[in-house]
Amino acid sequence: MCHSLPLESAMTTTSPSLPDWIPPLRSGARTLPAGRWWDVVQVPSSTSAHVLGRLDARSGPVIEIQERAVVRWLVAPRATAGWQRLPGVRVIGHGHYVAIPPAEWRASRDGAPPLRWLVPPRGRCLTEAEALREALAATLLAPAVWEARHA
């Protein structure tokens, strides 16, 4: 699901397949309000590979902040309402602001920006929140605890 709502004209991307909230390369990263187009689910970078492995193609774009050693998935606004707390998971929603890099800022071997797309924004712009919750829980909770909660 890709939300493409109008934003100021300076935010318009050069690619028609990307939403307007992704800044163009010439603008650099932009700080945007969470809760308008998406909410953010943040986890430590050390967890991300396992979660991405469980999500596989169901993952939408993922932002990595190398300086903080965290990654962020974008989900529909308020889609995490009712989630039980998971260790190391932070939901960032309405009332908070989030830095969004240009689509061209991606992971690379040649040294990428400290704020970059670990999974670039293409096609799917948001990760389905329930699939992400299940992948996070399966990664973060002991298998016995996970199975007991879903028995």
Contacts in CASP RR format, 6 or more apart in sequence:
PFRMAT RR
TARGET T0000
AUTHOR 0000-0000-0000
METHOD contacts of the structure
MODEL  1
MCHSLPLESAMTTTSPSLPDWIPPLRSGARTLPAGRWWDVVQVPSSTSAH
VLGRLDARSGPVIEIQERAVVRWLVAPRATAGWQRLPGVRVIGHGHYVAI
PPAEWRASRDGAPPLRWLVPPRGRCLTEAEALREALAATLLAPAVWEARH
A
1 76 0 8 1.000
1 124 0 8 1.000
1 125 0 8 1.000
1 126 0 8 1.000
1 128 0 8 1.000
2 19 0 8 1.000
2 123 0 8 1.000
2 124 0 8 1.000
2 125 0 8 1.000
2 126 0 8 1.000
3 19 0 8 1.000
3 21 0 8 1.000
3 37 0 8 1.000
3 38 0 8 1.000
3 76 0 8 1.000
3 125 0 8 1.000
3 126 0 8 1.000
4 18 0 8 1.000
4 19 0 8 1.000
4 20 0 8 1.000
4 21 0 8 1.000
4 125 0 8 1.000
5 19 0 8 1.000
5 20 0 8 1.000
5 21 0 8 1.000
5 36 0 8 1.000
5 37 0 8 1.000
6 20 0 8 1.000
7 20 0 8 1.000
7 21 0 8 1.000
7 32 0 8 1.000
10 24 0 8 1.000
10 27 0 8 1.000
11 20 0 8 1.000
11 21 0 8 1.000
11 22 0 8 1.000
11 23 0 8 1.000
11 24 0 8 1.000
11 27 0 8 1.000
11 30 0 8 1.000
12 20 0 8 1.000
12 24 0 8 1.000
13 19 0 8 1.000
13 20 0 8 1.000
13 22 0 8 1.000
13 23 0 8 1.000
13 24 0 8 1.000
13 103 0 8 1.000
14 24 0 8 1.000
15 103 0 8 1.000
17 122 0 8 1.000
17 123 0 8 1.000
18 103 0 8 1.000
18 121 0 8 1.000
18 125 0 8 1.000
19 37 0 8 1.000
19 121 0 8 1.000
19 125 0 8 1.000
21 32 0 8 1.000
21 37 0 8 1.000
21 100 0 8 1.000
22 100 0 8 1.000
22 102 0 8 1.000
22 103 0 8 1.000
22 121 0 8 1.000
23 29 0 8 1.000
23 30 0 8 1.000
23 100 0 8 1.000
23 101 0 8 1.000
23 102 0 8 1.000
24 102 0 8 1.000
25 102 0 8 1.000
25 103 0 8 1.000
25 104 0 8 1.000
25 105 0 8 1.000
27 102 0 8 1.000
28 101 0 8 1.000
28 102 0 8 1.000
28 105 0 8 1.000
29 99 0 8 1.000
29 100 0 8 1.000
29 101 0 8 1.000
29 102 0 8 1.000
29 105 0 8 1.000
29 113 0 8 1.000
29 115 0 8 1.000
30 99 0 8 1.000
30 100 0 8 1.000
31 97 0 8 1.000
31 98 0 8 1.000
31 99 0 8 1.000
31 100 0 8 1.000
32 97 0 8 1.000
32 98 0 8 1.000
32 100 0 8 1.000
33 94 0 8 1.000
33 95 0 8 1.000
33 96 0 8 1.000
33 97 0 8 1.000
33 98 0 8 1.000
34 40 0 8 1.000
34 77 0 8 1.000
34 92 0 8 1.000
34 93 0 8 1.000
34 94 0 8 1.000
34 95 0 8 1.000
34 96 0 8 1.000
34 97 0 8 1.000
34 98 0 8 1.000
35 77 0 8 1.000
35 78 0 8 1.000
35 93 0 8 1.000
35 94 0 8 1.000
35 95 0 8 1.000
36 77 0 8 1.000
37 77 0 8 1.000
38 74 0 8 1.000
38 75 0 8 1.000
38 76 0 8 1.000
38 77 0 8 1.000
38 125 0 8 1.000
38 126 0 8 1.000
39 74 0 8 1.000
39 75 0 8 1.000
39 76 0 8 1.000
39 77 0 8 1.000
39 78 0 8 1.000
39 79 0 8 1.000
39 80 0 8 1.000
39 91 0 8 1.000
39 92 0 8 1.000
39 93 0 8 1.000
39 94 0 8 1.000
40 72 0 8 1.000
40 73 0 8 1.000
40 74 0 8 1.000
40 75 0 8 1.000
40 91 0 8 1.000
40 92 0 8 1.000
40 93 0 8 1.000
40 98 0 8 1.000
41 72 0 8 1.000
41 73 0 8 1.000
41 75 0 8 1.000
41 80 0 8 1.000
41 89 0 8 1.000
41 90 0 8 1.000
41 91 0 8 1.000
41 92 0 8 1.000
41 127 0 8 1.000
41 129 0 8 1.000
41 132 0 8 1.000
41 136 0 8 1.000
42 70 0 8 1.000
42 71 0 8 1.000
42 72 0 8 1.000
42 89 0 8 1.000
42 90 0 8 1.000
42 91 0 8 1.000
42 92 0 8 1.000
43 51 0 8 1.000
43 70 0 8 1.000
43 71 0 8 1.000
43 88 0 8 1.000
43 89 0 8 1.000
43 90 0 8 1.000
43 136 0 8 1.000
44 69 0 8 1.000
44 70 0 8 1.000
44 71 0 8 1.000
44 88 0 8 1.000
45 64 0 8 1.000
45 66 0 8 1.000
45 69 0 8 1.000
45 70 0 8 1.000
45 71 0 8 1.000
46 69 0 8 1.000
47 71 0 8 1.000
47 88 0 8 1.000
47 136 0 8 1.000
47 139 0 8 1.000
47 140 0 8 1.000
48 62 0 8 1.000
48 64 0 8 1.000
48 71 0 8 1.000
48 118 0 8 1.000
50 139 0 8 1.000
51 132 0 8 1.000
51 135 0 8 1.000
51 136 0 8 1.000
51 139 0 8 1.000
52 59 0 8 1.000
52 62 0 8 1.000
52 118 0 8 1.000
52 119 0 8 1.000
53 135 0 8 1.000
54 134 0 8 1.000
54 135 0 8 1.000
54 138 0 8 1.000
54 139 0 8 1.000
55 127 0 8 1.000
55 131 0 8 1.000
55 132 0 8 1.000
55 135 0 8 1.000
58 127 0 8 1.000
58 128 0 8 1.000
58 131 0 8 1.000
59 73 0 8 1.000
59 119 0 8 1.000
59 127 0 8 1.000
59 132 0 8 1.000
60 73 0 8 1.000
60 74 0 8 1.000
60 119 0 8 1.000
60 121 0 8 1.000
60 124 0 8 1.000
60 125 0 8 1.000
60 126 0 8 1.000
60 127 0 8 1.000
61 73 0 8 1.000
61 74 0 8 1.000
61 117 0 8 1.000
61 119 0 8 1.000
61 120 0 8 1.000
61 121 0 8 1.000
61 122 0 8 1.000
61 124 0 8 1.000
61 125 0 8 1.000
61 127 0 8 1.000
62 71 0 8 1.000
62 72 0 8 1.000
62 73 0 8 1.000
62 117 0 8 1.000
62 118 0 8 1.000
62 119 0 8 1.000
62 127 0 8 1.000
63 71 0 8 1.000
63 72 0 8 1.000
63 74 0 8 1.000
63 99 0 8 1.000
63 100 0 8 1.000
63 101 0 8 1.000
63 115 0 8 1.000
63 116 0 8 1.000
63 117 0 8 1.000
63 118 0 8 1.000
64 70 0 8 1.000
64 71 0 8 1.000
64 72 0 8 1.000
64 107 0 8 1.000
64 115 0 8 1.000
64 116 0 8 1.000
64 117 0 8 1.000
64 118 0 8 1.000
65 71 0 8 1.000
65 72 0 8 1.000
65 99 0 8 1.000
65 114 0 8 1.000
65 115 0 8 1.000
66 112 0 8 1.000
66 114 0 8 1.000
66 115 0 8 1.000
66 116 0 8 1.000
67 114 0 8 1.000
71 118 0 8 1.000
72 92 0 8 1.000
72 98 0 8 1.000
73 127 0 8 1.000
73 132 0 8 1.000
74 125 0 8 1.000
74 126 0 8 1.000
74 127 0 8 1.000
75 126 0 8 1.000
75 127 0 8 1.000
75 128 0 8 1.000
75 129 0 8 1.000
75 132 0 8 1.000
76 126 0 8 1.000
76 129 0 8 1.000
77 93 0 8 1.000
77 94 0 8 1.000
78 94 0 8 1.000
79 129 0 8 1.000
79 130 0 8 1.000
80 91 0 8 1.000
80 129 0 8 1.000
80 133 0 8 1.000
83 91 0 8 1.000
83 129 0 8 1.000
83 133 0 8 1.000
86 133 0 8 1.000
86 136 0 8 1.000
86 137 0 8 1.000
86 140 0 8 1.000
86 141 0 8 1.000
87 140 0 8 1.000
87 141 0 8 1.000
88 140 0 8 1.000
89 136 0 8 1.000
89 140 0 8 1.000
92 98 0 8 1.000
99 115 0 8 1.000
101 113 0 8 1.000
101 115 0 8 1.000
101 116 0 8 1.000
101 117 0 8 1.000
103 117 0 8 1.000
103 120 0 8 1.000
103 121 0 8 1.000
105 112 0 8 1.000
105 113 0 8 1.000
105 115 0 8 1.000
105 116 0 8 1.000
105 117 0 8 1.000
106 112 0 8 1.000
106 116 0 8 1.000
106 117 0 8 1.000
106 120 0 8 1.000
107 116 0 8 1.000
107 117 0 8 1.000
107 118 0 8 1.000
137 146 0 8 1.000
137 149 0 8 1.000
138 146 0 8 1.000
141 149 0 8 1.000
END
